[in-house]
Amino acid sequence: MTVRGARVRAVGWIRSTLTDRKLAPMQGAEGAPDAWLEIDPEFGEALDGIGAGSEIIVLTWLHRARRSVLKVRPRSDPARALTGVFATRSPDRPNPVGLHRVTVRKVEKHRLRIGPIEAIDGTPVIDIKPVRNRSWDH
């Protein structure tokens, strides 16, 4: 994908027991399982410094999203008013980037056991960032 000269590429993929978007929880804290985040070996060294117990933010590309959607009913509740997707956490949006705050349970070579996470199996991971704490200033 190219955005005005910028290129976004997957650095890894989610491997989860969740395979059906309709059956996945809307948020990780709503009953989502743990899953494996498998990193492309090309980026394996970038995991240095992440360990069990770390909190990270996983940015995903919601590859099954509908990109033409501009308004939704929050939480798919028909009683709620139509709302612009930029005011919601809907996966359906022009640029379907998912944001997931998770805990690292285990590190194995080029993969992390993380959770809870609502992303479905095969979801591309486009970046990983640490949850910032006050003693860390990078």
For each residue, the residues with C-beta under 8 A, 3 or more apart:
1: 7 8 9
2: 5 6 7
3: 6 7 8
4:
5: 2
6: 2 3
7: 1 2 3
8: 1 3 61 126
9: 1 126
10: 13 40 61 124 125 126
11: 39 40 43 46 125 126 127 128
12: 37 38 39 40 43 111 124 125 128
13: 10 37 38 122 123 124 125
14: 35 36 37 38 60 117 119 120 121 122 123 125
15: 35 36 37 38 111 121 122
16: 19 33 35 36 117 119 120 121 123
17: 33 35 121
18: 23 24 32 33 35 118 119 120 121
19: 16 120 121
20: 23 24 120
21: 24 64 91 120
22:
23: 18 20
24: 18 20 21 32 118 119 120
25: 28 30 31 32 118
26: 30 75 76 89 118
27: 30 32 89 118
28: 25 32 100 101 102 115 116 117 118
29: 32 116
30: 25 26 27 118
31: 25 116
32: 18 24 25 27 28 29 115 116 117 118
33: 16 17 18 115 116 117
34: 105 113 114 115 116 117
35: 14 15 16 17 18 113 114 115 117 119 121
36: 14 15 16 111 112 113 114
37: 12 13 14 15 58 111 112 113 114 125 128
38: 12 13 14 15 110 111
39: 11 12 43 44 46 47 110 111 112 125
40: 10 11 12 43 44 110
41: 44 110
42:
43: 11 12 39 40 46 47
44: 39 40 41 47 109 110
45: 48
46: 11 39 43 128
47: 39 43 44 50 107 110 112 128
48: 45
49:
50: 47 54 56 104 107 112 128 130
51: 54 104 107
52: 104 105 106 107
53: 103 104
54: 50 51 103 104 130 131
55: 101 102 103 104 130 131
56: 50 101 102 103 104 112 114 128 129 130 131
57: 99 100 101 102 128 129 130 131
58: 37 98 99 100 102 114 117 119 125 127 128
59: 97 98 99 100 125 126 127 128 129
60: 14 97 98 100 119 123 124 125 126
61: 8 10 96 97 98 123 124 125 126
62: 65 91 96 97 98 119 123
63: 96 122 123 124
64: 21 91 120
65: 62 69 91 92 93 96
66: 69 92
67: 92 93 94 95 96
68: 94
69: 65 66 72 85 90 92 93
70: 84 85 94
71: 82 83 84 85
72: 69 76 82 83 85 88 90 92
73: 76 77 78 80 81 82 83
74: 77 80 83 88 90
75: 26 80
76: 26 72 73
77: 73 74 80
78: 73
79:
80: 73 74 75 77 83
81: 73
82: 71 72 73
83: 71 72 73 74 80 87 88
84: 70 71 87 88
85: 69 70 71 72 88 90 92 93 94
86: 93
87: 83 84
88: 72 74 83 84 85
89: 26 27
90: 69 72 74 85 93
91: 21 62 64 65 96 98
92: 65 66 67 69 72 85 96
93: 65 67 69 85 86 90 96
94: 67 68 70 85
95: 67
96: 61 62 63 65 67 91 92 93
97: 59 60 61 62 126
98: 58 59 60 61 62 91 119 123
99: 57 58 59
100: 28 57 58 59 60 117 118 119
101: 28 55 56 57 131
102: 28 55 56 57 58 114 115 116 117
103: 53 54 55 56 114 115
104: 50 51 52 53 54 55 56 107 112 113 114
105: 34 52 112 113 114 115
106: 52 112 113
107: 47 50 51 52 104 111 112 113
108: 111 112 113
109: 44
110: 38 39 40 41 44 47
111: 12 15 36 37 38 39 107 108
112: 36 37 39 47 50 56 104 105 106 107 108
113: 34 35 36 37 104 105 106 107 108
114: 34 35 36 37 56 58 102 103 104 105 117
115: 28 32 33 34 35 102 103 105
116: 28 29 31 32 33 34 102
117: 14 16 28 32 33 34 35 58 100 102 114
118: 18 24 25 26 27 28 30 32 100
119: 14 16 18 24 35 58 60 62 98 100 123
120: 14 16 18 19 20 21 24 64 123
121: 14 15 16 17 18 19 35
122: 13 14 15 63
123: 13 14 16 60 61 62 63 98 119 120
124: 10 12 13 60 61 63
125: 10 11 12 13 14 37 39 58 59 60 61 128
126: 8 9 10 11 59 60 61 97
127: 11 58 59
128: 11 12 37 46 47 50 56 57 58 59 125
129: 56 57 59
130: 50 54 55 56 57 136
131: 54 55 56 57 101
132: 136
133: 136
134:
135:
136: 130 132 133
137:
138:
